[in-house]
Amino acid sequence: DGAERTVLRGDASEQIPQVMLAMRALLENLQQMTAQDAPLNASLGNVKSVTDRMQGRYGALGGILGSDENAKKLITALERTNTLLEKTDARLFAPGGVMDESHAAIAQMHGLLRDVRERLLKVDAILADAQAIAANTREASADLSSLRAEVENSLRKASGLIDEIHRKWPFARDTEIRLP
């Protein structure tokens, strides 16, 4: 195995003054830590006051918040919040609540939108018919001027023929007025 261990040599009483110095330093530190105005003593006092408050009616909550009165205020606020949440849940999610009304309104809106969509399709068809009618009217108005000219020409010819027949026919009247 080959392990070696060194053996202490010399007088053991040589180390006693060093040990005494270390012990004295340790005792001085201990006295400073446990003195009346020492930070450790103040911390232990704070821990004691917190644990004393935790033994009150509201337990750790009173200890954390500083007093039972503050803990009571917090608990009251939480109870009010719970009451508000219950009322809100009842208004929103109970039968006949806002959510039911919202769902019903949404269903009605879907129906109305469906009706509007169908009516818009009908209006679109009517507009397409109106466009076709307008196109036919444009064609007819373009032909109308030439048709009018033809009708006027035919009327002139017919009037001329009627005048000709009146002159030649035995029933022709004398349209002149003679004065005595």
C-alpha positions as protocol buffer text, in pm:
chain_id: "A"
residue {
  index: 1
  type: ASP
  ca { x: 0 y: 0 z: 0 }
}
residue {
  index: 2
  type: GLY
  ca { x: 295 y: 239 z: 60 }
}
residue {
  index: 3
  type: ALA
  ca { x: 110 y: 503 z: 264 }
}
residue {
  index: 4
  type: GLU
  ca { x: 317 y: 721 z: 491 }
}
residue {
  index: 5
  type: ARG
  ca { x: 208 y: 913 z: 794 }
}
residue {
  index: 6
  type: THR
  ca { x: 415 y: 1179 z: 959 }
}
residue {
  index: 7
  type: VAL
  ca { x: 436 y: 1166 z: 1332 }
}
residue {
  index: 8
  type: LEU
  ca { x: 419 y: 1483 z: 1538 }
}
residue {
  index: 9
  type: ARG
  ca { x: 744 y: 1569 z: 1692 }
}
residue {
  index: 10
  type: GLY
  ca { x: 831 y: 1804 z: 1960 }
}
residue {
  index: 11
  type: ASP
  ca { x: 670 y: 1924 z: 2278 }
}
residue {
  index: 12
  type: ALA
  ca { x: 289 y: 1938 z: 2289 }
}
residue {
  index: 13
  type: SER
  ca { x: 297 y: 2218 z: 2543 }
}
residue {
  index: 14
  type: GLU
  ca { x: 450 y: 2444 z: 2279 }
}
residue {
  index: 15
  type: GLN
  ca { x: 111 y: 2476 z: 2106 }
}
residue {
  index: 16
  type: ILE
  ca { x: -79 y: 2574 z: 2425 }
}
residue {
  index: 17
  type: PRO
  ca { x: -18 y: 2955 z: 2393 }
}
residue {
  index: 18
  type: GLN
  ca { x: -144 y: 2954 z: 2033 }
}
residue {
  index: 19
  type: VAL
  ca { x: -452 y: 2755 z: 2132 }
}
residue {
  index: 20
  type: MET
  ca { x: -515 y: 2996 z: 2419 }
}
residue {
  index: 21
  type: LEU
  ca { x: -494 y: 3295 z: 2184 }
}
residue {
  index: 22
  type: ALA
  ca { x: -740 y: 3132 z: 1946 }
}
residue {
  index: 23
  type: MET
  ca { x: -974 y: 3053 z: 2237 }
}
residue {
  index: 24
  type: ARG
  ca { x: -953 y: 3411 z: 2362 }
}
residue {
  index: 25
  type: ALA
  ca { x: -1037 y: 3546 z: 2012 }
}
residue {
  index: 26
  type: LEU
  ca { x: -1327 y: 3302 z: 1990 }
}
residue {
  index: 27
  type: LEU
  ca { x: -1463 y: 3410 z: 2329 }
}
residue {
  index: 28
  type: GLU
  ca { x: -1432 y: 3779 z: 2236 }
}
residue {
  index: 29
  type: ASN
  ca { x: -1624 y: 3718 z: 1914 }
}
residue {
  index: 30
  type: LEU
  ca { x: -1886 y: 3524 z: 2106 }
}
residue {
  index: 31
  type: GLN
  ca { x: -1921 y: 3807 z: 2357 }
}
residue {
  index: 32
  type: GLN
  ca { x: -1959 y: 4062 z: 2075 }
}
residue {
  index: 33
  type: MET
  ca { x: -2225 y: 3849 z: 1906 }
}
residue {
  index: 34
  type: THR
  ca { x: -2427 y: 3803 z: 2224 }
}
residue {
  index: 35
  type: ALA
  ca { x: -2391 y: 4158 z: 2357 }
}
residue {
  index: 36
  type: GLN
  ca { x: -2711 y: 4355 z: 2423 }
}
residue {
  index: 37
  type: ASP
  ca { x: -2662 y: 4586 z: 2120 }
}
residue {
  index: 38
  type: ALA
  ca { x: -2522 y: 4318 z: 1884 }
}
residue {
  index: 39
  type: PRO
  ca { x: -2686 y: 4272 z: 1539 }
}
residue {
  index: 40
  type: LEU
  ca { x: -2743 y: 3902 z: 1606 }
}
residue {
  index: 41
  type: ASN
  ca { x: -2930 y: 3984 z: 1925 }
}
residue {
  index: 42
  type: ALA
  ca { x: -3146 y: 4239 z: 1733 }
}
residue {
  index: 43
  type: SER
  ca { x: -3217 y: 3978 z: 1463 }
}
residue {
  index: 44
  type: LEU
  ca { x: -3317 y: 3722 z: 1724 }
}
residue {
  index: 45
  type: GLY
  ca { x: -3546 y: 3984 z: 1881 }
}
residue {
  index: 46
  type: ASN
  ca { x: -3710 y: 4045 z: 1543 }
}
residue {
  index: 47
  type: VAL
  ca { x: -3757 y: 3672 z: 1491 }
}
residue {
  index: 48
  type: LYS
  ca { x: -3917 y: 3650 z: 1834 }
}
residue {
  index: 49
  type: SER
  ca { x: -4161 y: 3935 z: 1761 }
}
residue {
  index: 50
  type: VAL
  ca { x: -4259 y: 3775 z: 1428 }
}
residue {
  index: 51
  type: THR
  ca { x: -4314 y: 3436 z: 1589 }
}
residue {
  index: 52
  type: ASP
  ca { x: -4516 y: 3605 z: 1866 }
}
residue {
  index: 53
  type: ARG
  ca { x: -4738 y: 3768 z: 1600 }
}
residue {
  index: 54
  type: MET
  ca { x: -4773 y: 3431 z: 1427 }
}
residue {
  index: 55
  type: GLN
  ca { x: -4925 y: 3293 z: 1745 }
}
residue {
  index: 56
  type: GLY
  ca { x: -5214 y: 3540 z: 1714 }
}
residue {
  index: 57
  type: ARG
  ca { x: -5562 y: 3471 z: 1573 }
}
residue {
  index: 58
  type: TYR
  ca { x: -5457 y: 3491 z: 1205 }
}
residue {
  index: 59
  type: GLY
  ca { x: -5130 y: 3293 z: 1239 }
}
residue {
  index: 60
  type: ALA
  ca { x: -4858 y: 3342 z: 979 }
}
residue {
  index: 61
  type: LEU
  ca { x: -5070 y: 3595 z: 788 }
}
residue {
  index: 62
  type: GLY
  ca { x: -5074 y: 3822 z: 1093 }
}
residue {
  index: 63
  type: GLY
  ca { x: -4699 y: 3774 z: 1131 }
}
residue {
  index: 64
  type: ILE
  ca { x: -4628 y: 3861 z: 769 }
}
residue {
  index: 65
  type: LEU
  ca { x: -4863 y: 4162 z: 754 }
}
residue {
  index: 66
  type: GLY
  ca { x: -4754 y: 4301 z: 1089 }
}
residue {
  index: 67
  type: SER
  ca { x: -5076 y: 4275 z: 1289 }
}
residue {
  index: 68
  type: ASP
  ca { x: -5401 y: 4084 z: 1321 }
}
residue {
  index: 69
  type: GLU
  ca { x: -5587 y: 4398 z: 1210 }
}
residue {
  index: 70
  type: ASN
  ca { x: -5401 y: 4403 z: 876 }
}
residue {
  index: 71
  type: ALA
  ca { x: -5462 y: 4032 z: 833 }
}
residue {
  index: 72
  type: LYS
  ca { x: -5833 y: 4085 z: 901 }
}
residue {
  index: 73
  type: LYS
  ca { x: -5846 y: 4362 z: 636 }
}
residue {
  index: 74
  type: LEU
  ca { x: -5684 y: 4131 z: 381 }
}
residue {
  index: 75
  type: ILE
  ca { x: -5922 y: 3846 z: 461 }
}
residue {
  index: 76
  type: THR
  ca { x: -6221 y: 4084 z: 432 }
}
residue {
  index: 77
  type: ALA
  ca { x: -6094 y: 4205 z: 93 }
}
residue {
  index: 78
  type: LEU
  ca { x: -6053 y: 3846 z: -24 }
}
residue {
  index: 79
  type: GLU
  ca { x: -6406 y: 3759 z: 91 }
}
residue {
  index: 80
  type: ARG
  ca { x: -6545 y: 4060 z: -100 }
}
residue {
  index: 81
  type: THR
  ca { x: -6351 y: 3955 z: -406 }
}
residue {
  index: 82
  type: ASN
  ca { x: -6491 y: 3603 z: -382 }
}
residue {
  index: 83
  type: THR
  ca { x: -6844 y: 3744 z: -347 }
}
residue {
  index: 84
  type: LEU
  ca { x: -6793 y: 3962 z: -655 }
}
residue {
  index: 85
  type: LEU
  ca { x: -6660 y: 3665 z: -850 }
}
residue {
  index: 86
  type: GLU
  ca { x: -6960 y: 3454 z: -750 }
}
residue {
  index: 87
  type: LYS
  ca { x: -7199 y: 3730 z: -860 }
}
residue {
  index: 88
  type: THR
  ca { x: -7009 y: 3774 z: -1184 }
}
residue {
  index: 89
  type: ASP
  ca { x: -7020 y: 3400 z: -1251 }
}
residue {
  index: 90
  type: ALA
  ca { x: -7393 y: 3399 z: -1178 }
}
residue {
  index: 91
  type: ARG
  ca { x: -7457 y: 3689 z: -1416 }
}
residue {
  index: 92
  type: LEU
  ca { x: -7240 y: 3547 z: -1688 }
}
residue {
  index: 93
  type: PHE
  ca { x: -7284 y: 3173 z: -1677 }
}
residue {
  index: 94
  type: ALA
  ca { x: -7611 y: 3102 z: -1492 }
}
residue {
  index: 95
  type: PRO
  ca { x: -7916 y: 3000 z: -1697 }
}
residue {
  index: 96
  type: GLY
  ca { x: -8051 y: 3315 z: -1858 }
}
residue {
  index: 97
  type: GLY
  ca { x: -7721 y: 3494 z: -1791 }
}
residue {
  index: 98
  type: VAL
  ca { x: -7527 y: 3720 z: -2020 }
}
residue {
  index: 99
  type: MET
  ca { x: -7353 y: 3432 z: -2195 }
}
residue {
  index: 100
  type: ASP
  ca { x: -7684 y: 3268 z: -2287 }
}
residue {
  index: 101
  type: GLU
  ca { x: -7813 y: 3600 z: -2414 }
}
residue {
  index: 102
  type: SER
  ca { x: -7490 y: 3654 z: -2606 }
}
residue {
  index: 103
  type: HIS
  ca { x: -7516 y: 3312 z: -2768 }
}
residue {
  index: 104
  type: ALA
  ca { x: -7879 y: 3381 z: -2860 }
}
residue {
  index: 105
  type: ALA
  ca { x: -7785 y: 3721 z: -3004 }
}
residue {
  index: 106
  type: ILE
  ca { x: -7502 y: 3566 z: -3203 }
}
residue {
  index: 107
  type: ALA
  ca { x: -7739 y: 3301 z: -3339 }
}
residue {
  index: 108
  type: GLN
  ca { x: -7983 y: 3577 z: -3442 }
}
residue {
  index: 109
  type: MET
  ca { x: -7702 y: 3770 z: -3606 }
}
residue {
  index: 110
  type: HIS
  ca { x: -7604 y: 3461 z: -3805 }
}
residue {
  index: 111
  type: GLY
  ca { x: -7965 y: 3428 z: -3921 }
}
residue {
  index: 112
  type: LEU
  ca { x: -7983 y: 3796 z: -4013 }
}
residue {
  index: 113
  type: LEU
  ca { x: -7655 y: 3778 z: -4199 }
}
residue {
  index: 114
  type: ARG
  ca { x: -7780 y: 3472 z: -4389 }
}
residue {
  index: 115
  type: ASP
  ca { x: -8098 y: 3664 z: -4486 }
}
residue {
  index: 116
  type: VAL
  ca { x: -7896 y: 3968 z: -4590 }
}
residue {
  index: 117
  type: ARG
  ca { x: -7668 y: 3747 z: -4799 }
}
residue {
  index: 118
  type: GLU
  ca { x: -7969 y: 3592 z: -4976 }
}
residue {
  index: 119
  type: ARG
  ca { x: -8123 y: 3934 z: -5038 }
}
residue {
  index: 120
  type: LEU
  ca { x: -7796 y: 4067 z: -5173 }
}
residue {
  index: 121
  type: LEU
  ca { x: -7787 y: 3777 z: -5418 }
}
residue {
  index: 122
  type: LYS
  ca { x: -8140 y: 3873 z: -5530 }
}
residue {
  index: 123
  type: VAL
  ca { x: -8039 y: 4239 z: -5562 }
}
residue {
  index: 124
  type: ASP
  ca { x: -7737 y: 4131 z: -5762 }
}
residue {
  index: 125
  type: ALA
  ca { x: -7964 y: 3937 z: -6000 }
}
residue {
  index: 126
  type: ILE
  ca { x: -8195 y: 4241 z: -6032 }
}
residue {
  index: 127
  type: LEU
  ca { x: -7897 y: 4463 z: -6108 }
}
residue {
  index: 128
  type: ALA
  ca { x: -7781 y: 4220 z: -6375 }
}
residue {
  index: 129
  type: ASP
  ca { x: -8132 y: 4234 z: -6530 }
}
residue {
  index: 130
  type: ALA
  ca { x: -8127 y: 4614 z: -6510 }
}
residue {
  index: 131
  type: GLN
  ca { x: -7793 y: 4620 z: -6688 }
}
residue {
  index: 132
  type: ALA
  ca { x: -7934 y: 4398 z: -6963 }
}
residue {
  index: 133
  type: ILE
  ca { x: -8240 y: 4626 z: -6993 }
}
residue {
  index: 134
  type: ALA
  ca { x: -8015 y: 4932 z: -7010 }
}
residue {
  index: 135
  type: ALA
  ca { x: -7810 y: 4770 z: -7286 }
}
residue {
  index: 136
  type: ASN
  ca { x: -8130 y: 4687 z: -7480 }
}
residue {
  index: 137
  type: THR
  ca { x: -8256 y: 5044 z: -7427 }
}
residue {
  index: 138
  type: ARG
  ca { x: -7931 y: 5183 z: -7567 }
}
residue {
  index: 139
  type: GLU
  ca { x: -7970 y: 4967 z: -7876 }
}
residue {
  index: 140
  type: ALA
  ca { x: -8336 y: 5066 z: -7910 }
}
residue {
  index: 141
  type: SER
  ca { x: -8261 y: 5438 z: -7871 }
}
residue {
  index: 142
  type: ALA
  ca { x: -7994 y: 5413 z: -8139 }
}
residue {
  index: 143
  type: ASP
  ca { x: -8248 y: 5248 z: -8373 }
}
residue {
  index: 144
  type: LEU
  ca { x: -8524 y: 5488 z: -8263 }
}
residue {
  index: 145
  type: SER
  ca { x: -8390 y: 5791 z: -8448 }
}
residue {
  index: 146
  type: SER
  ca { x: -8369 y: 5604 z: -8778 }
}
residue {
  index: 147
  type: LEU
  ca { x: -8714 y: 5453 z: -8715 }
}
residue {
  index: 148
  type: ARG
  ca { x: -8858 y: 5800 z: -8646 }
}
residue {
  index: 149
  type: ALA
  ca { x: -8715 y: 5930 z: -8971 }
}
residue {
  index: 150
  type: GLU
  ca { x: -8872 y: 5637 z: -9157 }
}
residue {
  index: 151
  type: VAL
  ca { x: -9211 y: 5691 z: -8988 }
}
residue {
  index: 152
  type: GLU
  ca { x: -9208 y: 6065 z: -9071 }
}
residue {
  index: 153
  type: ASN
  ca { x: -9119 y: 5984 z: -9430 }
}
residue {
  index: 154
  type: SER
  ca { x: -9401 y: 5729 z: -9448 }
}
residue {
  index: 155
  type: LEU
  ca { x: -9647 y: 5980 z: -9296 }
}
residue {
  index: 156
  type: ARG
  ca { x: -9549 y: 6242 z: -9554 }
}
residue {
  index: 157
  type: LYS
  ca { x: -9600 y: 5992 z: -9833 }
}
residue {
  index: 158
  type: ALA
  ca { x: -9936 y: 5883 z: -9688 }
}
residue {
  index: 159
  type: SER
  ca { x: -10042 y: 6246 z: -9648 }
}
residue {
  index: 160
  type: GLY
  ca { x: -9939 y: 6316 z: -10005 }
}
residue {
  index: 161
  type: LEU
  ca { x: -10137 y: 6014 z: -10130 }
}
residue {
  index: 162
  type: ILE
  ca { x: -10446 y: 6120 z: -9931 }
}
residue {
  index: 163
  type: ASP
  ca { x: -10421 y: 6470 z: -10076 }
}
residue {
  index: 164
  type: GLU
  ca { x: -10385 y: 6321 z: -10423 }
}
residue {
  index: 165
  type: ILE
  ca { x: -10689 y: 6097 z: -10372 }
}
residue {
  index: 166
  type: HIS
  ca { x: -10899 y: 6391 z: -10251 }
}
residue {
  index: 167
  type: ARG
  ca { x: -10818 y: 6589 z: -10559 }
}
residue {
  index: 168
  type: LYS
  ca { x: -10892 y: 6314 z: -10805 }
}
residue {
  index: 169
  type: TRP
  ca { x: -11183 y: 6137 z: -10648 }
}
residue {
  index: 170
  type: PRO
  ca { x: -11538 y: 6235 z: -10727 }
}
residue {
  index: 171
  type: PHE
  ca { x: -11597 y: 6336 z: -10366 }
}
residue {
  index: 172
  type: ALA
  ca { x: -11336 y: 6599 z: -10388 }
}
residue {
  index: 173
  type: ARG
  ca { x: -11433 y: 6913 z: -10216 }
}
residue {
  index: 174
  type: ASP
  ca { x: -11359 y: 7254 z: -10320 }
}
residue {
  index: 175
  type: THR
  ca { x: -11166 y: 7404 z: -10038 }
}
residue {
  index: 176
  type: GLU
  ca { x: -11174 y: 7756 z: -10177 }
}
residue {
  index: 177
  type: ILE
  ca { x: -11406 y: 8005 z: -10026 }
}
residue {
  index: 178
  type: ARG
  ca { x: -11566 y: 8251 z: -10270 }
}
residue {
  index: 179
  type: LEU
  ca { x: -11681 y: 8583 z: -10158 }
}
residue {
  index: 180
  type: PRO
  ca { x: -11984 y: 8746 z: -10324 }
}
